[in-house]
Amino acid sequence: MGIFEEREFVRPAFSPLPPERRGGKPAKPNEISSLPGLIAFNAINNPNHIFSHQVECHRRESNSNRERQSYIIQPVTFAQLDRSIGACAEWLRASLQTGHADRSSSKARPVALYMESDIGLFIHLSALLSLNIPALLLSARLGAHSILHLLQKTNAGTLLVSQRTEVISSEIARGPSAAKIITTEPYKAFLDSNGDTKTPVPEVGDESKLGHTALILHSSGTTGLPKPIPVPHRYLLGYAACHQFPSSEVPSWVNLSTLPLYHGFGLLAPALSLSVGLTCCLPPSSIIPAAKSTLEILQASKARSLMSVPSILQDIFSLPSVEEQSTAFALLRKMEFVAVGGGAMSPDVANNLVEKGVRLLNHYGVTEIGAIAPIFCPTPGTGYNHRYLRLRSDLGLELRPASPAAKSYRLIGYPCGWGGKHFEIQDDMQLNPDCDVGEGMEVRVLGRVDDVIVLKTGEKIMPRTLEDLLTGDANVKTAVCVGQGRFEMAVLVEPSPSATTDLEVLREQIWALVLEANETLDAHARVSSKHAIIFVTDGKTIPRSDKGSVMRRETAEMFRAEIDAAYQAIDAEGSSDDGAVFDVDNVEDVLRMLLRDVVSPSFKAGSLGSEDDFFERGLDSLQSLKLARKITSSLRRSGNCQEESLTAEFVYRRPTLSLLSHAIRTLLVEGESTESLQKPNSRTDAMKALADEYVQRLDSSRPSTTNPLVVVMTGSTGSLGAHVLSRLSSFSSVTKIICLMRGSRAAASVSPLTGDPRKSYQTQTISSAGLPPLPEASWSKITFLDSDSKTHLPLDSLASEVTHILHLAWPMDFQLTLPSFRTHLDLLCDLLSLCQKASSLRPEVGVRMVFASSIAAVRYFDGDGPVPEGPVEADAPVKMGYAEAKWVCESVMKEAAEVFKSQGDKAESVTVRIGQLSGPADTDKKGGGLWKTGEHMPVLVKACQKLGVWPDLEGVSHLYWIQNPYNYSHNISRLYHVLPPFLHLENPIRQPMRDIIAIMGREMDVQPSRVDGTLVPFEEWLVLATKSGAISASLKDFFEQDFRVLGQGQIVLDTKLSRPVSKTLESESGVAKEVVEGYVRKWKATGFLE
């Protein structure tokens, strides 16, 4: 019978597909639908068959006194396995006591397994599954921080540790998780059990229902905190069915797997033992498998097949002697198969192994779907090509074209427990044109979206459109687009043998093709100059892989000098034929002329007003770059700008003629360097500049030593409030800050290390905001006062000292209705009463109260032009409680201002409407702050990740770093001249929304468009988002009716009255690319994004 034997092994019958995926036929009454079901079947039908060989490592001294390793094999039959799991299940019932042991319940809290990988881990896992308790399988290599994250994300109630892994228990106990920690018994305690307990078989229930979790795996966590991935019972049957062994025959050998059992690939070996009788061999848990130990265990266990990872096989080639290598290859040649997975193997190593007669089997899987490539024996003559993966035919896997040209494919699977929803693997794959379809489709992985070029602006380019067009020309052998991290794209061209040798003639011919292609490309993806065509000459060739595809990274490295030279020539090309020269008196006129040279006729540069926004008129990123180059050239003709060229960022930060003219005049008159003008205001510089402006004004108008400032503020634990508190407490003129805080909220976050729960909570929020800890000098000024709705403020004592009131507190909850804000309206009235009482007690002090409102209160403003700094009608707010209550507060504040004025009172009430705040800018620092996840933009970003695509967002953004509004807020609270009752705070810099989502998309690996390059209309995207639950039904109306108006620049807040308060508003920069990237990374780190 060849390599197989007919034996007394009865194969279990089961399906890896749930009933609804099998034509709707219901499951049979006794159908095997779980791993414990397989174990129970084998205990009855194959009791004496060896399930596994557990290898134990023993060290001994040799004659040379050097330590050697020897191995002891512990065989485990299916009968022993069954009794061990039954005994372990009884131990778990007793140890877990309540909350876990209801086998019929799908609501049991998960139990986490943090144990070394050996048969003991498999026994505990199987016992939990048999009790229908969700098992969270933790890698023994995880640190405490990652474990705590997974415990919290999954709501695990218990953490099982072994005697070896319990050392981490103290760190876990100090964390926020409430999981109970229990140390398990050694596996031999269960193997030696003499009882007759059997493996319980769980009641799987209706598999068509979502949410039934049996096992929780997790991602590797290499890009942040690990992500939990829940799967149902039948998921593990997918591993048991992952083979192509003949149904009438049984593999008669031992199969060694070096993969840990908490890895998906690691579960494959024991699952195949349960399904086809392929005895699995598990390495000692006391070692980390390596090349030498793997070879030793192969010999000791007499294994005849191997499942391993690329690094172990690659290390065989690094064995110290030729003799050892020869012995190793001889041993591997005896293997029926050597399955390699868990990562990409070097093509040279793989080819070398096959040439030496090793039966290499390419394996592949993803956690959501499971094992995808079946295990079989790739004997000579079967036509199997080790460079390809053979796809399973029993899971309903599909290959879909990844591009309109259908040169590559994406693999689609339907994970168990997903209710029929598909999962797309984000790898481009190529079909094996020579495969025998009857044996199964074969593909090879080309790479994970490696071809995408990401420009310096964050915009992405799919280069194949241009490359395909150029390579279709008889003059071009190969075309490769480059431009990673640059402002625009260039293209390397390898001429065909039949092309002219006159490169300038050839450049003109290819430039004609490029111009044709440009008409079909996005603006940022176009090639702007003939100098961007780079020829491959001097005997060089474009490097290719063994599969014939262009190796992009290697190509960029090989031609680095040529590419750099091309971009220098593009920059130098900025000089225009009109010979424009700037002088102080003609700056705006020259700018108009330069604009006409770079924009399309629809831009109408001639009618452009001094304050009109370039980007609202349609200026794109590539045109911005061209304009910056022309400005550079004109400045050089004027005798300025002898240093580096201006970049597109110079234009982005000055999107009007007035702002751009002012910057150029600064260069002409003051001789300031281009470098200093191009450099965005740093986070700290912008903060200090705005603060110092008003510190000087304050110091010159009223010395702090005469009239010390006492501030009452709410919202100090919010992002904006934490920044305001931090800055206010650093001023010598501020002697006291009274923070009103809800005591219940603070108590919920109390730390045992600090006495006052309110201080503890404030400390946490300051840290979360990305701010440094407050010094003791600052804490000495801060006191806390409870402001629960059941108590009223002590007006008399506060009124005797307060000089300023800042009301920043407001719940960011889009689902609350207007009546839910009554307590907040009550607090507003109490604060206004305090303001008036303090002014009446001390008439010489003009107490000022500032209330932070929102742009959401003016969404439906019915007027021409920007929203004025004044009251609006009641139909203006967004139709949700949050905005409606803000409008009510504005009305109360307006009335209070009129009352104060009519009574001759020096008290002031000022409402500040704030536009779209982003998170803090210090996200790149350790502990940097977080953009609050309850706001609409983070909600949209999370939905985009779930759907895997962005909507088409066309307008402009007015995002404002949170540090800068806090400077504005605390400054208006401290100015001594009378302020108007309404002010606005909005970033004057407009940034295209498409630029922002391109930056975020790159960090999230979420495409800004469909695979074919088309954009998803917002309306279509919103339908998908609400149907999938990515956007809740309660938020659907907001995103449908209001989001684009508020978030894409359709509502503009007038700042005529606000600019005199803070002239630096006019020179603010937009939110930098690095800051946007930092927001995404922080969301990932905190688990908000995957």
N, C-alpha and C positions, 0 to 999 in steps of 0.2 A: 504493500500500500504506500510505498514511497516514504516520505518523511512523516506521514501520519500513521496511526494505529487504530484499529477498531477495538474499542475497549468498552467496559461496562460503565460508561458514563452517559447518563441520561440528560440530554440538553433540555433546558427549560424553554418553553414557548412564551414569547412576550413580544410586544411592539414598542419601539421608542416613541411612537406617535400617540398622542391622546385620542380618544374616540372621535372627537369632532374633526380630526385631521384624517380620518380613515373612512371618509364617505358618510359620516354621521351615524355609523352603526354603534349602538351602545356597547359598553364594556361587558364582557361575560362575567357571570357571578364570581368565578374563582380566578379571574385573570390576574396575572402578576403585574403589578403596577408600581412597585417600589423596590428599593434595594433590600430591605428586610424580607420582602416576598421572595426574592431570588435566594437569599440565605436559607430561608425556611424550606424552600423546594429542594435545595441541594442536601440539606440535613436529612431529608426523608429519602431522596432518591440516590444520592451519592455520598453516603455518610463517611466512607473510608477513603474517599479521594482526597489527595493533598491539595488544600486550598493555597497554602503559602509555605515558603521557607523563610523564617525570620532569622537573619544572620546576627550573631553576637560576636563582638570583637574582644579578644583576650590578648594582652600583651605579655610577652615572655622574653627572657634574656637568652641570647645565643652564646656560642662559645667565645665570641669576641667581645662579650659583655655589651654588645649593642642591642638595643631594644628591637624586637621583631613583633609583628602582629600575626596572630593565628585566628581562625574563625571557627565558631561552633554553629551548626545549623539546627534550628528548632523547627521541625515540621509541625504543621497545624492542619488537621483534617477538617472537613466541613462539619462533622459531628462536634468536634472540639470547639470550632468557631461558634456554632449554634449555642452550645452550653455557655460559652464565655460571654456572649452577648446577652443571653438571658440573665446570667448572674450579674452582669454589669447594669442591666435594666433595673433589677431589684435594688441594687446599691444606689442607683440614681433616684429611684422612688423614695428611698429612705433619706437620702442626703438632701434632695431638693425640697422634700416635704410638700408644701402647698404651692399652688400657682403654676405648676409645671406638669403634673402627672396625669391630667385628663387626656386620654388618648383620642377621644372623639373631638376635642376642641382644636380649632384652627387659630385660636386667639392666645395660645400659650406664649409667654415671653420667651425669646430665644435664650439658649444657653451657649456661651462661647467656649470653644476648645482652644486652649493655648498650650500645646504639648509638642514634644519632639515627635518626629515622623517615624513610627514603627507600627507594628500590628496593634499596639495598645491604642493608638489614635484611631485606627479603623474600628476597633471594638467599641470605643466610646461613641464614635460617630454613628455607628449602626444602632447602638442601644438608644440614642436620642431619637433617631429616625423611627425606630420601632415604637417609641412612646408618643410619636407625633409631636415631639418638641422640636421646634426649629433650631437647627445647629448652626452657629456662626463659626466657620472654620478659619482660624487665624494662623497666619504664617508665624513660625517660631522665630523668624528674623525681624519681626516688627518691634519697634520701640514702644515705650509706654505712651507717648503722645498719640501715635497712630492707633494703638489699642483702645485708648480712652475715646478717641474719635469714633471708632466703629461701635464700641459699646453704647455710646450715646445715640448714634445714628440709627441703630437697630433696636434700641430699648432693651438690650439684653439684661436679664435679671440675675444671671449667675455667670461667673468665669471659672471654668475648670482648668487647673494648672497641674502639672506633674511635679514630682520632687525636684526635677532638674530646672523647670521653668518658673518655680514659685519664687525665685529671687526677685522677680519683678513685682511681686504682690504689694510690697510697701509703696512703690511708686504709684501703682494703680489705686491703692487705698487713699492716697493723698489727693487724688484727682476728683473731678466733679461727678464721676459715675457712682451710682448707688448699687452697682452689681455686687452680689455676694461672691466671695472668693473661696473656692473649695479645692483642696489638694486631692488628686485622684490616687487610686491604688495602682501599683505596678501591674502590667498586663498579665504577669505570671500568676497573680492572685486569682484572676478570673479563668485562666487556662487550666489551672490546677483544681478548679471547682469540681466537686464530685456530685453536685446536685443534678437534677433532671429538668432544670428550667430551660425553656425554649425561647427562641427569638420571637417576641410578639410581632404580629403583622399589623401595621397601622391601617386605619380606615381612611383611605385617600379621599373619598367623597366625590363630589361633582367636579371633575377636572376642567369643565368649561368655564367655571367661575374664576375670576381674577383674584389675586391676592392670597392664595393658599401657598404658604412658604414652608418648605421642608428643610432647605439648606440655604445658607447665606455664604457665598464666596466673596472674594474682594479683589479689586484690581491691584496691580503691583505697587501703586503709589509712587512711581518714579517721577511724576510731574506734580506732586502735591500729596495731600492726605489720601489714603486709600478709599476707594468707592465700594460700598456694599452692593452685591448683586444677588438678589433673592431668586431662588429657583424652586420648582415643585418636586415632588417625589419622582415623577417619571423622567425628569432630567437625567438622573444617573443611569437609567436604562439606556440612554443614548450612548454612553460609554460602553456598556455591556454589548451593545449591538454593533460596535464599530470594528467590524472585521469582514474578511471575505474567505474564511476557512470553510471547506466543504461541509455541508450539513450532515453527511453520513460518517464523517471521520473526526477524530479528536486530536488536537496537538498533543504530542506525547513528551513534552520536554518542560524544562524549567525556564521561565522568562525573568531575567533580572531587569528591574527598573531602578534607575538612580534618582528618579524624580520624587520629591517629597509629596506626601499624601494630601497636603493642603494646597497643592497645585492641580489644576484641571488635568494636565497630562499625567500627573502622578496617580490619579484615580483610575486611569485606564487599565493598568495591569491587574489590580484586584477585581475590577469589573469583568475583564475577560476571563479571569479564573472562574468567576461565578457563572459565566454564560457558556463557555466552550471547554472548560477544564484545563486551560493553560496555566499551570501552577506558577504563581508569582513569587519572586524572590525579593525580599526587602532588605536593604543594607542596614548595618548597625546604625542606630540613632546617635551613637557617640562620635561618629566621624562625618565630615563633609566629603561626599564622594569626589574623587579625583581620578586621573588616568590610572595611576598605579594601583590604588585600592580597588578600582573597578575591575581591572584585569585579574587581581588576586581573588576577588569574590567570584568572578566568572569561573575560575578554575576550582575554587573550593566548593561551589554549589553545583558544578557540572551543568551550568545553564547553557542553553543552546540558542538563545535569542536575547537581544539587549534593547532596552529603551533608554535613551540618554539625551543629553544636550550637546550642542556643537562644541562647547569649550572643552569637554572631556575628550572627545575624539580628536580635536585639534591638538590637545596637549600630548597625545600619543606620539605625534611627530617630534615632540621636544624631549622625549625620553633620552637619558644621557648617553646610551650606547647603541650602536647599530644592532648588536645582538638582542637587546631588549626590544627595540622596535620590530625586529624580525619576528621575535616570539609573539609580540602583541598582534601583528598582522596575521600570523598563522592562527592565532586563537580567534580573531574576528572572522577569518574566512570560514570557520566551522559554524558560525551563527546562521540560523535559518533566515533571520532578518536582523538588521540593526536600524531601528527606527529612531530618527533624530527630529526633535522638535523643540519648541520653546524659544526659538530665535533663528536667525539666518546663519547658515553655515557658509564659510568661505568656499567659493566655487573651486578653487585650486585644491583644497583639502578634500572636498567631496569627489572630485574627479580622480584624485590620487587614490582614495580608498577603493573606488570602483575598479580602477585599473589593477589594483592588487587583489581583486577577487572578492571584495566585501559586498554583501547584498544590502546595499544602502536603501533605506525606505524613508522617503520625505514625509514627515508628519506635520500637521497644522491643526490649530483649533483656536476658538475664541471663547471667552468665559460665558458670554450670553447664550451661545448656541451649544457649546461643547466641542467634542472632537469631530473634525470635518473630514479628515483623510483616513480611510480604513486601514487596518493592519492586515497584511497578507505576506506571503513568502514570495519575494520577487526573484523567482528562479530564472535561470537563463532560458531564453526562448519565449518568455512571456511578452516581450516587447515593452516592458516598463522602462521609462526614462527617469532616472533619479533626479533630474533637474526639475521635474514637474511634480505637482501634487495630484494624486488620484482622488477625485471627489466622491463622497458617499452618494448612493442613489436612494437611500431609505429615509431621508429627512426632508425631502421636498426642496432641496437647495436649487436656487435659480441663478443663472448668469445673465446679467443685464448689461447692455452697452453702457460704458462710462462716458462716451462722447458720441456725437453724431456720426463721426467717421467709423465708429465701431471697431477701432483698433485695439481697444482694451475693454475689460469688463469689470463689473463689480459683482461680488457674490452676495446674494440675498438669502437669508435664512428666516425661519419662523420659530423663535424660541418657545419652549414649553412654558405655559403659564402666561403668555402674552395675549391670549384671546385671539389668536390668528394674525396679530400685527407682525409686520416684517421687521427685520434688523439688517441694515446694510453694512457690510464690512468695508471699512475705508481704505482698502488696498486696491490699486489697479492690478488687474490680472490679465494674463495672456493665455490663450488656448494653445494646446499642443496640436499642431495641424496633423501630426502623424499618429495620434492616439487611436486605439480601437474603442469606438464608442460603446461597444458591447461590454467591454471591461470596465467602463466608467470614464467620464470626462476627466481630462487632465489639464491643469493650469499651472502657471508659475507666477509668483508674486513679483510685480515690476517695481513696487515701492508705494509708499503711502503719500500720495499727492506730492511727490518730490519735484515734479516738473513746474509747480507754481512758482512764479517769480514775485517776490514781495518788494515793492519799491520802498524808498526811504519814507514816503508819505504814509505807508501802511497799506496802500492800494495793491491789489493782487492782479496778476496778469496770467492768463492761460496762453502760453506761447505757441501752441501747436497750430493755431489758425495761420499765423504769419509763416511759421516754419513749413507747413504743408504747401502753402502757396508758392514759396520760393523754391522748395525742392522739386516742385512740379515743373520748373523751368529747365530747359536743356542745358543751360549754362551753369547750373548749380548742382553739385553733388550732395552737399550737406549744408543745412542752415541750422544754427543753434542760437536762440535768443539768450541774452545775458542782461544783467541789470539788478541783481539782488542787492538791496541796500542802497541803490542809486536813486536819483530823482527821475530817471527815464530809462527806456529800454534801448539796447543796441543789439546788433545781430552779427554773429560770426558766420562767414560764408566760405565754404570750401569749394572752389571752382571745379567744374567737371573737366575731364581731359579735353573735351571738344571746345571749351570756352576760349575766348581770346586771351592772349597773354598781356594785352594792354589793360592794366588794372583800372585806369581812369575811364576808359571806354566801358569796361565791364561794370564799373560803379554806376555810370549813368543808366545802363540797361537795368541793373537791379534796383536803382532808385525809382525807376518808372513802375516797377512791380510793387515796391514799398508804398508809393503814393496810392496805387490802386487798392492795396490792402488796408491802408489807413482809413479809407472811407467806410470800411466795415468794422473797425475796431473802436472800443471805448476811447474816449479822449486821452485818458492817462496811459493807454496801451500803445499809442501811436509812436512811430519813429520820427523824430523831428528834424533830423539832419543827415546829409550824405555822409558826414564824418562818422555816423553811427554804424556804418557798414564796414566791418573789419574782415579783411581777407586772411585766409590761412595760407601762409607762404613759407619760404625758407625750409622746405622739406618737412615741416611739421604736419601731423595729421590729427584729426579730432579723435580723442581716445574713446574706445567702445568696450563694452563688457563682452564676456564670452557669448552672451545671447545676442550680440549685435546692436544693442541699444546704446545711445550716446550717454556717456558718463558725465553728467553736467558739472558736478563739483570738480572733478579732475580736469575737465575742459576749462573751467574758469581759472583754475590754478595754473594750468600750463600756459594759458594765454593772458596771464595777469598784466604783463607789461604792455601788450598790444591794446588790451581793454582800457588800461589807465590812460594810455596815449590818446585813444579815441575820445574819451570823455574830456580830456584837456582841450582837444581840438574843438569839441562841441561848445565848451565854455568860451573859448576864444572867438568862436564864430558870432558871438553876440553883437559885434559891431555892425551897425546898420549903414546902408549906403547913403542915407540922408545926412549923415555927419552931424547928428543932433548933439548940441552942447548945452549943458545946464549953466545958468547963472542965477543969482538970487531972484531976479525979477521975472524970469520966464519959466520957472519950474513947472507950474501947472500946465502951461501950454505945451511944453515938451513932453510931459507925461501923456497928455491926450494924443499927441502924435505917435508916441511909442505904443500906446494902447491900440491905436488903429492898425498898427503893423502886425499885431499878434492875435487880435480877436476876429471873430466872424462878423459879417455885416449886421447880424441880428443884435449884436451888443450895443450898437448905436453910441459909439464913443463920443461923437460930437455933441450929443445932448446930455451927456453925463454930468450930473450936478456934483458940486464939491463934496456933499455929504452922502451921495448915492453909494450903496455898497456894490463893489465889483462882483462879488460872488452871487448876489441876488440878481444881477444882470446876466449872469451865466459864465463868468470867468472860471475856467477849470484849472486843475493842478499843472498840466503841461503848459498852458498859456501863462500861468503865474511864473513858471520857471523861465519861459522866453522873455517875459517882461523884465524879470530880475536881471537877466543877462544884458538886455538892451540898456537898462539903467546903469549897470556896471560900466558898459562901454562908453556911454555918454559922460559919466562921471570921470572916467579916465581921460577923456578928451578935455575935460574941464580942469585937469590937473589934480583931481582927487581920486580916491579909491585906487591907490597903487597897491593895495594889499590883496587879500583874497576876494574872489568874486562874491557878489551878493547871491543868496539862494532864494528859492521860492518862499521860504519862511519869512523873509523880509517883507514880502507882499502880503502873506497871510495875516501878519500882525497889524497891517495898516491897510485895511480894505477899502479906503475912500481916498479921493484925490487930496483932501485936506490933510489927512494923517500921513499919507505918503509924501506929500509936498513938504510938510513940516520936518520929516526925517531927513529928506534930501537937503533942505536948507541947513539943517544942523551939520551935515557933512561939509557943505560948501563954506559956511560961515565959521563954525567952531573947529572944523578940522577933526571932529571925532572919528575914531577908527570905524571902519565897516564892521569889524569883528564885534565891537561893543554894541553897535546898533542891531546886529543880527542876533546876538545872544538873548534868548528869552529871559525875562525877569525870573530869577530863581525864586523858589518858594519863599525862602527867608527874606530875600531882598525886597520882594514885592510886599511882604508883610511889614517889614521895618519901614519902608518908604512911606507907606500909607499911615502907619502909626506915628512916625516921627513928624510928619506934616502937621498933625494936630496936637502932638505934644508941645511943639514950639509955639503954636497959636495959643494953646492953653496956658503955657508958662508965661507968655507975654501979656495975657489978658487978666489972669487972676492967679496969683501965687498959691500953690497948694498948701503951703505952711499956714496961710491965713484961713482958708476955707477948705478943710479936708473933705474928701468925697466919700460918701457912704452909699453903697449901691445895694439895692434889693433886686434880685434877679430870679427868674424862673427858667427852667429848661437848661440848667447847667450840666445836666447829664446827657444832653443831646450832642450831636456832632458840632453844630454851630455854637451851642452854649459852652461846651468844653473849651473851645478855642477862645471864646470871649473871656471866660473865667481865667484861663491861663494868662492871657495878656493883661487883663485888668489888675490881677493880683501882683503883677511885676512893677506897677507904677507906684512911685513914692507918694504921689498925690492922693492915691486911693488908700484909705486907712482901714476900711472895713467893707466886706462883701457878705451879704446875708442871702444864702441860697435857700429858696423855698423848695422843699422836696417832699414827695409823698413817702411817708415813713414805711408803709407796707412794701413799697417797691424796693426801698433800700434794704429792708430786713430780709427780703428774699435773696439778696446777694451778699449777705454778711460773710465776712472772712473771720475765722477764729484767730487770725494773727493781729487783727486791729480791734480796738475797743469800740469805736463808734461805727455802727453799720452804715450810716450816711457817708462818713468819710471813706469807708471802704468801698462803697458803691461809686462815689465820685472818683476815687483813685482808679477804679477799673475803667470807667468811661473815658477818663483822660488818656489812659494807656491805649484803649481801643481807638481813640481818635488820632493815634499816631504822635502824641505829644510827649515830651520828656516829663518825668515826674516833677511835681511842684516842690520847690525848696521849702524848708521850714519857715522862711521869712514870708512866703506867700500863704502857707497854711495858717500862720498866725493871724492873718487878716480875715480868714474865712470862717463863718459860722453857719450852722444849718438850722432851719426852722421847718417843722412839719406843716404841710399844707393840705392835709386830707380834707375831703369835702364835708366831713362831720364837724370840723372845727373852723372857727373864724380867726382871722389874723389879729394879733395883738396891736391894733392900730395905734394906741396911745404911745406905747414904748417905741415902736418903729418910727412914728411921726416925729419924734423928738430928735432924730438923728439922720434920717434918710435924705439924700440929695438927688438921687437918680433911681429910676425904676426901669428895668429891662424885662419885658414879658416875651420870652422866646418859646416857652413850653407849648407844645401842640402835638396831639397824637397823630402819627402818620399811618392812618388806617382808612383806606378808601371805602371800607364797607360800613362804617358807622353812619347812621342817619342823623339829621339835625337835632332831634331831642336828646341824643346821646351826649351832646356837647354842653348840656346845661351846667354841669359842674365847672367846666372851663369858663363859661360866661359868668358864673358866680365869682370865680377867682378874678376875672377881669374887673368886675365891679368893685371887689374888695381893694384891688390895687389902685383903681381910680380914686376911691374914697381915701386911701392912704395918701395919694398924691395931693389931694385937696386939703386934707387935714394937716399934713406937714407944712404946706404953704401958708395955711391960716395961722398955725402955731409960730412959724418963723417967716414973717412976710418978706424979710430981706433975702430969703433964699427962694429962687425960682425952681421948684422941684419939677423935673421933667420925667414923664413916662413915655417909653417907646414900646410900641407893639409891633411884632413881626407878622405881617400879613403875607399874602401869596399872590402870584400872577393868576392862580386859579380863580381868584375872586373877580377877575375882569375878563374871563374868557369870551363872553358874549357881548363885550362892549360894542355898542352900536354907534359908531362915529367914524369920522374920517381921520386917517393918520394914526400916530401913536396914541396910546392911552394916556390921558392927562393925569398929572399928579393931583388928584382930587377925588371926590366921591363919585360913585357910579350907581346906576339904577339897580333895583333888586333882581332884575332878570339877567344880570351880567355874569354871576358866578357859574362855574361848572355845576352840573346837576348832581351833586353828591353832598352829603352832610359836611365833609371836610371843608369844602369851599363855601358852602352856604353859611356855616358858622363863622368863617373868617369875615364874610360880608357883614354879618350881624355885629361882630366885634368892631369892624371899621365904622359902622354907623354909630355905635356907642361912643367910640373914641372921637368921632367928628362932633357929636353932640357935646361931649365933655369939653372939647376945645372951645366951643362957642360959649358954654356956660362959664368957663374960666375967664374968657375974655370979657364977657358982659359984666362979670363981677369985679373986674379990675384985678383979678388974681394973677400972680406971676406963674402959677402952675401951668404946665404945658402938656398936651397929649399929642403924640406924633405917631402916625401909622407909616410903617415902611413896607411897601410891597416888594417882595423878593422874587426874582425870576428863578430860572432853573439852577439850583445848586448841584454841583457834583460832589464827590467825596473830597477829602483832604488831598493835598498834593504829595505828601510824604509817604506814599505807598511803597516807595523803593527802599525805605529804611526798615531796619529790623523793628517789628512791632508797628509798622506804619498803619495809618488809619484806613477805615473802611467806608465806602460809599454805602449809605444805609440801604439795606436790601428791600425795605418796604416801599421804596419810591418807585415811580412808574418806569423809569429807564432800566434799573436793575431787574424789575419784573419782566420787562420785554426781553432783556438779554437772556435771562434764564429760559424763557419760552423759546427763544431762537436756538439755544443749545438742545433743547428737547426735540425740536422739529428738525434740526440739522440745517437750517437755512434762514437767511435774514429776509425781511420784507424790503421792498424798495422804498427807502426814505429819501425824499428828494430835497427838502428844504435846508435851512441852515439852523445851527444850534447856537445858543447863547450860554453854554455851560460856564459856570463860574466856580473856580476853586474855592473851597469852603474857607480857607484861611483869609481870603481877601474880603468877603462879606463880613467876617467877624471884626476886622479892623474898622470897616465902615460903621458897623453897628455900635461898637464901643465908642467910636469917635463922635457920632451924632448924639450919643447920650451925654457927652462931656463938653460940647460946645456951649458957649455962654450967650451968644446972640440968639434972638428968637428964631425958631424954625417954623416953616409952614406945617400945617397939620398932616400933609401927605408928602411922602418922598418915595422914590423908586430906586431899586438896586438891581441892575442888570448889566451883564458883560457887553460892552460895545463891540467886541470882536465877534464876527459871524464866522462859524466854521461849518463847511458842508457836512451834512449828516452822513453822506456816503463815505467821506473820509474817516469819520469817527467809527462807523461800523466796519470799515475795512481794517482798521487797527485792531478793534476788538475781535473781529472774525479771525484774524491771524493768530491771536493769542489763544482763542478757543478752538481753533481748527474747525470753524463753521464757515461754510462758503457764503459769500455775499450774493450768490446767484445759483441757479440750477446748474446741473452738470453740463448742460448744453450752452451755458453762458447767459441765458435769458434771466431777467430779474423777475422776482415774484411780486406782483402787485400787492399793495398793503391789504386791500380788501380780501383778496384770496388768501393771503397769509393769515389774516385774522380768523377767517372761517376755519382753517386748519388748526389754528392755535386753540380756539374755543372747543372744537370737536374733540381734540386730544386731551383737553383739560390743562394745557399749558397756560392758558389764560382763563381764569375763573369766570363763571357766568356773571358774577357781580361786577367784574371789571370790564366786561365786554362793551357796555355802552360808553364807558370813558374812552377806551382805545378807539372805538368806532367814531365817536363824535368829537372828542376833545384833544386826544393825544397829539395828533399832527398839527393842530392849531397852536397848542401851547409849547410843544417840544420841537417844532420845526420852523420857528421864527415868524409865524403868521401873526402873532400878537407881539407888538413891540411896545415896551414901556418908555414913555417920554422921561427924560432925565434933566430937563431944563432947570428945575429947581434943585435937583440933587447935585449937579456938577459943581456949583459953588461950594457945596459942603465937602466935596471930595474931588478936586480937580484931577487926581490920578485915575479916576474912572476912564478918562479919555485915552490914557496911555497903557491900559491893561492889555495883557497878551491873552491869547486863547489858551485852552487846556492843552498842554504839550502831549506829544505822542507817547513819551515815556510814562507820563502820568496815567493816560488812558490804559496803557498796557498794565500798569501797576494795579489799577482797579480790578482788572480781570484776574490777575494773579492772586490778589487778596481774596476775591470771592471764591477762588478755587481752594485757597489755603484754609478758609473757614468752613468749607463744605457747602456753600451756597450754590456754587457751580461744580460740576463734576470734573 
